[in-house]
Amino acid sequence: MPASSSLASSSLDLIGRTPLIALSRIYSGPGRVVAKAEFLQPGGSIKDRAAKAILQAALGDGRLRPGMPVVEMTSGNMGAGLAVACAALGHPLVVTMSAGNSPARARMLEGLGAEVILVDQVDGAPGQVTGADVQAAARMAQDLAAERGGFYVNQFHAVECIRAHEQGTGKEILEQLGYAPQAWTAAVGTGCTFMGVARALKAARPDTVCAAVEPEGCQALAGAPVTKARHLIQGTSYGAVPPHWDPSLMDISLAVKDEEVELWRHKLAVQEGLYVGYSAAANVCAAVKLLQSGRLPPDATVATVLCDTGLKY
Ligand SMILES: Cc1ncc(COP(=O)(O)O)c(C=O)c1O
């Protein structure tokens, strides 16, 4: 059969190169918000890029050998990305996940062939996962990796992901827009998305305003005391600064309230036809706040990401 240049050879080829969409129905200006449709990836989230980057790097340098089990702690999205990549590459996957994450995620992971181990919450609540909850799940993943002779992904310490967003997500925004946006907003889990894209955008336009999005009462990146560790933005803001955080890339932290996140999630669905998750809504809410703050020129473009699909909640 002749090879076709438009034929994807596996689900791995479906990761990245997401569309960039202008959100002109929920915000008509001045200025505009554009967003990467990361929820369209095969695992349903932005974390597919990180999963692919880590496994490819580990295969490249021999840390991951053919058929070896892959083990990771996840809030659900990294797990789904890993499950997609593991299926395509032929690795069994074991994930630990705080029981506070949405059950829809566990179902999707199991459907993709992963073994899912739910870990009791320490101080969070269903739908509100804290740093202590995540640490408990991470400890179990580390133990399991040792027990089973598996490759421990350790996403919070994997610098490949920052590069994947710099050379992927960030570069794509610049190419799709045709110019460098004046600002960038993103919620922070490992921080790979925020930092990678910020690096690419600041390289193109050094005065790009890069704003981290944090829940009100849980603004660790802003250096504020954490008074409300429980919040709606699953997958982000665990009340501590992530290990590889580069503070020079963050110009400001923008606070969003749970009620605002709910409101913008609803607006994205009913006005744009985009059924996305909470961090996507928080990112868009913060982008509009930034445009309305007067900090940017009136005709500024703010780029952001729609991190995952609403079907995961
Ligand atoms: C829904 C969601 N949004 C945002 C993020 C943050 O991405 P990053 O880890 O690149 O900071 C995550 C991370 O898991 C996530 O699950």
The ligand as an ORCA input file, in Angstrom:
! r2SCAN-3c Opt
* xyz 0 1
  C      -7.711     19.595     34.241
  C      -6.298     20.048     34.347
  N      -6.022     21.333     34.089
  C      -4.761     21.817     34.188
  C      -3.702     21.000     34.570
  C      -2.329     21.615     34.765
  O      -1.383     21.200     33.854
  P       0.157     21.222     34.230
  O       0.437     19.982     35.013
  O       0.871     21.235     32.925
  O       0.420     22.439     35.054
  C      -3.950     19.646     34.848
  C      -2.876     18.746     35.253
  O      -3.061     17.581     35.533
  C      -5.275     19.158     34.732
  O      -5.572     17.876     34.989
*
